[in-house]
Each structure stands twice: as structure tokens, then as C-alpha cells.
Amino acid sequence: MAEIAYADFERVDIRVGTVVEARPFPEARKPAYILMIDFGPEIGIKKSSAQITVHYTPEQLVGRQVLGVVNFPPRQIGPVRSEVLTLGFEDEAGAIVLAGVDHQVPNGKKLM
């Protein structure tokens, strides 16, 4: 992969937010949830479609802090307009494991 300048990294706005609602997204082509994530007073609550059904239930997601890219343009996924990209890593089988923080931080804090 090509190297990038630090200024390139700074352009990606990655913030922490708390999942306030998680529900199944039956219209998605691959199993997914619709997440409502609170990114604090500056950004507010944003919607995300996330293919994270292998490792998580909606009940496990509510109250969990996650990382999301908040400055990508919204993306239409079926009937849902996904406003942020929720970040995670593929496990050995290709299922997504969420990226997050190991200590509570204020919603909306930017990844430094």
C-alpha cells in the first residue's frame, strides 16, 4: 500500500459515538443492522448500516461506543440512507469485529 502524508490522515474525520438504537435491516442484501449512533452535540445522532450480525445482537450494541467516519458522503443502501461508516476489522472468517475504545470517552471526540 502506498504511503500517505499525515495531512491525508487528518482529512478523515473518525469520531467516537454511542449506539442508542440497533435494529435488524431485513431489506439489506447481506445480513445487517441499522444503527443510530450519538456522536455528541456537535454532530448529533447519525444512521449507519452495519454488517455486524455474526458477532453482535441489537441488545449487545445499544450503549456500546463505536468508531465511525463522519465526513464521508451519505450512501443509499436499499431504503436506508447511511450517514456514517462504522469501523471494524474482519476476523478469520470474514465477519466484522467492531473497532472501539477500551475506556469511555465523550461522544464526538475525534481520533487523534
C-alpha positions as CSV (number, residue, x, y, z in Angstrom):
1,M,0.0,0.0,0.0
2,A,1.3,3.5,-0.9
3,E,2.4,5.8,1.9
4,I,0.2,8.9,2.6
5,A,1.0,12.2,4.2
6,Y,-0.2,13.0,7.7
7,A,-2.4,15.7,6.1
8,D,-4.2,12.9,4.2
9,F,-5.0,11.1,7.5
10,E,-6.2,14.4,9.1
11,R,-8.9,14.7,6.3
12,V,-10.6,11.5,7.6
13,D,-12.9,12.5,10.5
14,I,-13.1,9.5,12.8
15,R,-15.2,10.1,15.9
16,V,-16.5,8.0,18.8
17,G,-20.2,7.6,19.4
18,T,-22.6,5.6,21.4
19,V,-25.1,3.3,19.8
20,V,-28.5,4.5,21.0
21,E,-30.6,2.2,18.8
22,A,-29.9,-1.0,16.9
23,R,-32.4,-2.9,14.8
24,P,-32.4,-5.6,12.0
25,F,-32.2,-4.4,8.4
26,P,-34.2,-7.1,6.6
27,E,-34.0,-5.3,3.2
28,A,-30.2,-5.4,3.1
29,R,-28.6,-7.9,0.6
30,K,-26.3,-9.2,3.3
31,P,-27.4,-9.5,7.0
32,A,-27.1,-6.1,8.6
33,Y,-28.3,-3.8,11.4
34,I,-29.4,-0.2,11.2
35,L,-27.6,1.7,14.0
36,M,-28.5,5.1,15.4
37,I,-25.2,6.5,16.9
38,D,-24.9,9.5,19.1
39,F,-21.8,11.5,18.1
40,G,-22.4,14.3,20.7
41,P,-23.9,17.8,20.4
42,E,-21.7,19.0,17.5
43,I,-22.6,16.1,15.1
44,G,-25.7,14.6,16.6
45,I,-27.3,11.2,16.1
46,K,-26.4,9.6,12.7
47,K,-27.7,6.5,11.0
48,S,-25.4,3.7,9.8
49,S,-26.0,0.3,8.1
50,A,-23.5,-2.2,9.5
51,Q,-22.9,-5.9,8.5
52,I,-22.1,-7.0,12.1
53,T,-24.7,-9.6,12.7
54,V,-22.3,-12.5,13.3
55,H,-20.7,-11.3,16.5
56,Y,-23.4,-8.9,17.9
57,T,-27.1,-8.7,18.7
58,P,-29.0,-5.4,18.8
59,E,-29.2,-5.7,22.6
60,Q,-25.4,-6.0,22.8
61,L,-24.9,-2.9,20.7
62,V,-27.1,-0.4,22.5
63,G,-24.9,1.6,24.9
64,R,-21.7,0.4,23.2
65,Q,-19.2,3.1,21.9
66,V,-18.1,2.6,18.3
67,L,-15.8,4.5,15.9
68,G,-17.2,6.0,12.7
69,V,-16.1,8.1,9.8
70,V,-18.4,11.1,9.9
71,N,-17.3,13.0,6.8
72,F,-17.9,10.6,4.0
73,P,-21.0,11.5,1.9
74,P,-24.2,9.6,2.8
75,R,-24.7,6.4,1.0
76,Q,-28.0,4.9,-0.1
77,I,-28.3,1.2,0.9
78,G,-31.7,0.0,-0.2
79,P,-34.3,2.1,1.6
80,V,-31.7,3.4,4.2
81,R,-29.5,6.4,3.9
82,S,-26.4,5.5,5.8
83,E,-24.7,8.7,7.1
84,V,-21.6,7.3,8.7
85,L,-19.2,4.4,8.2
86,T,-19.0,2.3,11.3
87,L,-15.5,0.9,11.6
88,G,-14.4,-2.7,12.2
89,F,-12.0,-5.4,11.2
90,E,-12.6,-8.8,9.5
91,D,-11.9,-11.9,11.6
92,E,-10.5,-15.1,10.2
93,A,-13.9,-16.0,8.7
94,G,-14.6,-12.5,7.2
95,A,-17.1,-11.4,9.9
96,I,-16.7,-7.9,11.2
97,V,-15.5,-7.1,14.7
98,L,-16.2,-3.6,15.7
99,A,-13.3,-1.1,16.4
100,G,-13.9,0.8,19.6
101,V,-12.4,2.3,22.8
102,D,-11.5,0.4,25.9
103,H,-12.4,3.3,28.2
104,Q,-15.5,5.5,28.0
105,V,-14.8,8.9,26.2
106,P,-17.2,11.7,25.4
107,N,-19.3,11.2,22.3
108,G,-18.0,13.1,19.3
109,K,-14.3,13.0,20.3
110,K,-12.0,12.8,17.3
111,L,-9.4,10.1,16.8
112,M,-6.0,11.7,17.2
